[in-house]
Amino acid sequence: MDFKEHITDKLTELTGLDRDTVRAAMETPPDEKLGDLAFPCFPLAKVMRKAPPLIAQELASKLSADELIEKVDAVGGYLNFFFDRAAFITDTISAAREAGDGWGRSDIGRGKTVLVEYSSPNIAKPFHIGHLFSTAVGNSLARIYKFLGYDVQSLNHLGDWGTQFGKLICAYKRWGDPEVIAKDPINELLKIYVKFHEEAEKDPSLEDEARDYFKKLEDGDEEATALWSRFRDLSLDEFNRIYDMLGVKFDSYNGEAFYSDKMDEVVELLDEKGLLVESEGARVVDLSDMDMPPCIILKSDGATIYATRDIAAALYRHRTYNFYKNIYVVGLPQSLHFRQIFETMRRAGWEWSKDCVHVGFGLVKLPGKSMSTRHGDVIFLEDVLNESIEKTRAIIEKNNSDVDDADAVAKKIGIGAVLYTFLKNSREKDIVFSWDTMLDFDGESAPYCMYGYARGRSILRRAEGIDHSSADLSAAVSDDAYTLVKHLAGFGAAVEDAAAKNEPFYVTRYVTNLVKLFNKFYNTNPIMRDDVPEDVKKARLAIVDTVCTVIRSALSLLGIGVVESM
Ligand code: ARG
């Protein structure tokens, strides 16, 4: 039985109001002491021609306690409902146990396709910390939407096209050493790319050469294409190593190159709508009435650019997936770019452009020298992940934890700790990367949440042999048990909030608070102690079991795993 529905029924009958109106008016009181649900009587004042406090009192006198409601108080213009705690705990835990891993899931997304584009690193360039931010947020959003029943496609819009590839081919032909490159591809490719720029300062003819190479690439020249394809494969191998570590998978790696032959149509379509104007030899969409710089579609040399490829990609995605939402998880510095292309698409008459969403995120600040920089200035992500794993390993050893497989445990915790850092706060906030915060087992961190899970599991292991499957849950009633179970009941709502705002931190905050409440419950409600009566023990174990399931589910929505002991 749903408590809110039950109360809605009663109020609808009493007030004669429309059921949906009653339901929508109901609020959660700011303080638990005021009750579990409140109904504000202010809107009734006009109809009933009475002061709200009076209405509240009259309604309260007509409402009696029943099997779900313990009492109803009139406070000011509010009616405050207190649930019957035993009924609520029994109801919630039974339902959660029946649902198992499905607790909090929904099917609101059924039949709808959500595209989540994330990570999208650039070929032959380092996968930097911003790409990791995108990967953490995008992977989490993809999991959240799946949990809500959406058909999700994870897209990696690789930066694998553009004039820079002409430069890279040119550099490779001059200074590239295949053996050296095979050993450390991205680093070496980056080196010769940097060298190209240095040399081109002295000898500008290199730029022409590079332009020719890119032209060749665009025309499908065999040698240029083979080189490009090799750079792409080598880079993808490195990216995939990181994705494997993070447990991230994509449904498509169609990057910018994939759209290179789909742009003539875009130019034609925009031209047909009369959107293209000449500007210094380039063809652009004028957006000055929106206070935006023009969206450049064709450069003066006729070459298409980043924006054109993005527009072609959006059109392709619309045709291929008929998406409900097309989400771009890309840093905030690209906000203007997305506003420009979305507006251009709107003007083209593509009404589905309203379903394209830029999900931006802030900057990452790396504190001084504390991060590994063995590759020079650029911080290599794999190093960050490995450093986190090593540091975790040291902590585990120092704590003398009795874990069977310290390597595997350190890996899950270390990686979880990095992911958590990106998902902890509203994504638009800048992040200061700090090992101390990230690996603080007592603070708001992945290790803290994972430790809550491990602790719950260890209680359940100790209780093996005690059958709590048909526990009488009313035996578990206590203040802390009630608060904890109320939080368990709110899991689905937290996930829905996260999806509605494209903010995984709703889930992060949810699971962190769940562990906090669990720790409190565990401290005030002993479980395996000898003096705890058997029925109470069973009821509490049933709650612990549910808590573990929900921590695991919530962390998995963040891309973070769990360990049985740590
Ligand atoms: N490759 C780009 C970069 O590293 C990000 C691509 C973002 N996605 C897009 N559809 N424009 O900055």
Residues whose N, C-alpha, C, O or C-beta is under 5 A from the ligand:
A	BS01	LIG	S120 P121 N122 H157 G159 D310 V330
